[in-house]
Amino acid sequence: MGIPTSSISNFKKFSLKILRPYTACAVVFGLAFQYFFEKKIILNSQINGSYKVNRIINSENTNEIPIFGSSRAEGSFVPSVLGSNYFNYGISGTQDNVMLFFLKEECKKNKTTPILLNFDIDGLNYELGDIANYIYNANYAPVKQLIGDKDEAIFRVPFVKYYGYYEYYLKMYLNNKINLTKKTDNGASLELNKLTKSKFNELVNQRLATAATFKNNPHLESDFFNLIKSHSKRTFIIVISPYHKSYFNQFKNYPDVTNFMTKIKTFANAKVFDFSQVNYPDSLFINTTHLNYAGAKQFSEELKDSIMKLKN
């Protein structure tokens, strides 16, 4: 027995009168919520990777001096100590494929300011970090290329694209605004806590039992050298920020680090400052590879003096 025509007609009328308006309201609400969340949460936190990616793409501040790198950049370089116009683009959990993305975007700009690059002495390697750093700008071709096979069609769907990441963005926003354990400084996220001596010694013992090596990815190395060579009007300041002395206990091929730094120095527009083995006390570290806020301030003061000497 078929469904009565009148029942089908009544359902269509119900759909038109009830479901469609509610669906339209839900869509409008979703888009409005997304707009608010993006502008007030995602792009309103200077330590959020999404903010930093968006800023490097869209900022036209010709006086800005950028700092690029991983968490060691984010937590070691204090822009307010280095001077006016510095901004820290370092993103935790990333490596040099991301650093080179930022560098390429910066080199597109009509600027003459120097560029600071933190170099991690395990070499030039690949690591994206959290994919949440890129979703907001996922339609931008260089970002699509950067994230590669981690790109998803859902990143183009309004509202839904942030599903599973809202808590991450909110946490970054609150960390930026409240600063219970960290200090924010023009993109830098600086660790205020200090470890007890016994806890730090545990980390040192773990490090002493861990081998470290230097190895460059050839593609990243080629890209890096080509960027320096192709932008002779910019000064590239490559910095190795301090490591705890225990990091070098089982470093297998440290001469390769020195050789790589020597290659960089062959470019007239590249300068190298190696602070890797400056003997800082344990109290200036949060672990064996990262400084705390006190250490970052001391390091930034010393780096500032080194940069000032370049101008004399």
C-alpha positions in Angstrom: 0.0 0.0 0.0 1.5 3.3 -1.1 2.0 6.4 1.1 -1.0 8.8 0.7 -0.3 11.8 -1.4 -1.7 14.0 1.3 0.9 12.7 3.8 3.7 13.6 1.4 2.3 17.0 0.8 1.9 17.6 4.5 5.5 16.6 5.1 6.7 19.0 2.4 4.8 21.8 4.0 6.3 20.9 7.4 9.7 20.9 5.9 9.2 24.3 4.3 7.7 25.9 7.4 9.8 24.3 10.2 12.9 22.5 9.1 14.3 24.9 6.5 14.0 28.0 8.8 15.7 26.1 11.6 18.4 24.9 9.2 19.0 28.4 8.0 19.2 29.7 11.5 21.7 26.9 12.4 23.9 27.8 9.4 23.8 31.5 10.3 24.6 30.8 13.9 27.5 28.5 12.9 29.0 31.1 10.6 28.6 33.9 13.2 30.1 31.7 15.9 33.1 30.8 13.6 33.7 34.5 12.8 33.7 35.3 16.5 35.9 32.4 17.5 38.4 33.2 14.8 38.6 36.9 15.5 38.4 36.8 19.3 40.1 33.6 20.2 42.3 32.2 17.4 43.6 35.5 16.1 43.6 37.2 19.5 46.5 35.2 20.9 50.1 36.1 19.9 51.4 32.7 21.0 48.9 30.7 18.9 50.6 29.2 15.8 47.5 30.1 13.7 48.0 33.7 14.6 51.7 33.5 13.7 51.0 31.8 10.3 48.3 34.4 9.5 50.6 37.2 10.6 53.5 36.2 8.4 51.2 35.9 5.4 49.4 39.2 5.8 51.5 41.6 7.9 53.0 44.5 6.0 55.0 46.0 8.8 58.2 47.0 7.0 60.0 47.7 10.3 59.4 44.3 11.9 62.4 42.1 12.6 61.2 38.5 12.7 62.5 35.6 14.7 61.9 32.2 13.2 62.3 28.7 14.6 61.0 25.9 16.9 60.1 26.0 20.6 63.7 26.9 21.3 63.1 30.2 19.4 59.7 30.7 21.0 61.1 30.3 24.5 64.6 31.8 24.2 64.3 35.0 22.3 62.8 37.9 24.2 61.7 40.6 21.7 61.3 43.4 24.2 64.9 42.8 25.4 66.3 42.6 21.8 64.8 45.9 20.9 61.8 47.6 19.2 60.0 45.9 16.3 61.1 42.3 17.0 58.4 39.6 16.8 58.9 36.0 17.8 57.3 33.6 15.2 58.7 30.4 16.9 56.2 27.5 17.1 56.5 24.7 19.6 56.8 21.2 18.1 57.9 22.3 14.6 61.2 22.0 12.8 62.8 23.5 9.8 60.2 22.8 7.1 58.0 25.2 9.0 60.9 27.7 9.6 61.5 27.7 5.9 57.8 28.4 5.2 58.0 31.5 7.4 61.3 32.5 5.8 59.9 32.2 2.3 56.9 34.3 3.2 59.2 36.9 4.8 61.4 37.1 1.8 58.4 37.9 -0.5 58.1 41.3 1.3 59.8 44.5 0.2 61.9 44.9 3.4 65.5 45.4 4.4 65.3 44.5 8.1 67.5 41.6 9.3 66.0 38.1 9.9 66.8 36.1 13.0 66.8 32.3 12.7 67.2 29.9 15.6 69.2 26.8 14.5 68.7 23.5 16.4 71.9 21.5 16.3 70.2 18.3 15.4 70.1 19.7 11.9 67.5 20.8 9.3 64.6 18.4 9.6 60.9 18.0 9.0 58.2 18.3 11.7 54.9 20.2 11.3 53.8 20.3 14.9 50.1 20.5 15.7 47.9 20.7 12.5 45.7 23.2 14.4 48.4 25.8 13.6 47.5 25.7 9.9 43.7 25.2 9.6 42.8 28.9 9.6 45.0 29.5 6.5 44.5 26.0 4.9 43.2 27.6 1.7 46.5 29.5 1.1 48.6 27.5 -1.4 51.9 27.6 0.4 50.2 26.4 3.6 48.5 23.6 1.6 51.9 22.6 0.2 53.5 22.8 3.7 51.0 20.4 5.4 50.9 18.1 2.4 49.1 14.8 3.0 47.8 16.1 6.4 45.5 18.5 4.5 41.8 17.5 4.7 38.8 18.6 2.7 37.0 19.3 6.0 39.4 22.3 6.5 37.4 24.0 3.9 34.1 23.5 5.6 33.0 26.5 7.8 32.6 25.9 11.5 33.1 22.1 11.2 36.7 22.5 10.2 37.7 23.3 13.8 36.0 20.3 15.3 38.3 18.6 17.8 40.5 21.7 18.0 38.3 24.2 19.9 39.8 23.2 23.3 43.4 23.7 21.9 42.6 27.2 20.6 40.9 28.2 23.9 43.9 26.9 25.9 46.3 28.9 23.8 44.1 32.0 24.3 43.9 31.6 28.0 47.7 30.9 28.3 48.3 34.1 26.4 45.9 36.2 28.5 46.3 34.8 32.0 50.0 33.8 32.0 50.0 31.7 35.2 53.2 29.8 34.3 54.5 31.7 31.3 55.2 35.2 30.1 54.1 36.4 26.7 56.3 38.9 24.9 55.6 39.8 21.2 55.0 36.1 20.2 57.5 34.6 22.7 56.2 32.2 25.3 58.6 32.2 28.2 58.6 29.7 31.0 58.4 31.3 34.4 58.6 28.1 36.5 61.9 26.8 37.8 62.6 23.2 38.5 63.9 21.9 41.8 67.5 20.7 41.8 66.5 17.1 42.1 64.0 17.2 39.3 66.5 19.0 37.0 69.2 16.4 37.9 66.8 13.7 36.7 66.6 15.4 33.3 70.3 15.7 33.2 70.8 12.0 33.9 68.3 11.1 31.2 70.2 13.4 28.8 73.6 11.9 29.7 72.2 8.5 28.6 70.9 9.8 25.3 73.0 10.1 22.1 72.6 13.3 20.0 73.5 13.6 16.3 73.5 16.3 13.6 71.9 15.5 10.2 70.6 17.8 7.5 67.8 16.9 5.1 69.4 17.7 1.7 66.3 19.3 0.3 65.8 21.6 3.2 69.5 22.5 3.2 69.3 23.4 -0.5 66.2 25.5 0.0 67.9 27.3 2.9 71.0 28.2 1.0 69.1 29.3 -2.0 67.0 31.7 0.1 70.1 33.3 1.6 71.7 33.6 -1.8 68.7 35.0 -3.6 68.0 37.8 -1.1 71.2 39.6 -0.8 69.5 42.7 0.6 68.5 41.0 3.7 70.9 40.0 6.5 70.3 36.5 7.9 71.3 36.1 11.5 71.6 32.4 12.4 71.7 31.8 16.1 72.2 28.7 18.1 70.7 29.4 21.5 72.1 27.8 24.6 71.9 24.1 25.5 72.7 22.6 28.8 76.3 21.2 28.9 74.9 17.6 29.4 73.5 17.7 25.8 77.0 17.4 24.4 78.0 14.4 26.5 77.2 11.9 23.8 77.0 14.2 20.7 78.3 11.9 18.0 79.3 14.3 15.2 79.5 17.8 16.6 82.3 18.8 14.0 79.6 18.5 11.4 77.7 21.3 13.1 80.8 23.5 12.9 81.3 22.6 9.2 77.7 23.6 8.5 78.1 26.9 10.3 81.2 27.5 8.2 79.2 27.0 5.0 76.7 29.6 6.1 79.5 32.1 6.9 80.5 32.0 3.2 77.5 34.1 2.4 78.2 37.8 2.8 74.7 38.5 4.1 74.7 35.7 6.7 76.0 36.0 10.2 76.3 33.2 12.8 76.2 33.5 16.6 76.8 30.2 18.3 75.7 30.3 22.0 75.2 26.5 22.1 78.0 25.8 24.6 77.9 29.0 26.7 78.1 27.6 30.2 74.9 28.8 31.8 74.0 27.6 35.3 71.3 25.0 35.8 69.0 27.6 37.3 68.6 29.3 33.8 67.2 26.1 32.2 63.7 24.5 32.3 65.2 21.3 30.7 68.5 20.4 29.0 67.5 22.0 25.7 65.3 25.0 26.7 65.9 28.1 28.8 63.5 29.5 31.3 62.5 33.1 31.4 65.5 34.2 33.4 67.8 32.3 31.0 66.0 33.8 28.0 66.5 37.3 29.3 70.2 36.8 29.9 70.7 35.1 26.5 68.7 37.9 24.7 70.8 40.6 26.4 74.0 38.9 25.2 72.5 38.3 21.7 71.5 42.0 21.6 75.1 43.0 22.3 76.3 40.8 19.5 73.9 42.2 17.0 74.7 45.7 18.0 78.4 45.0 17.1 77.3 44.1 13.6 76.1 47.7 13.1 79.4 49.3 14.3 
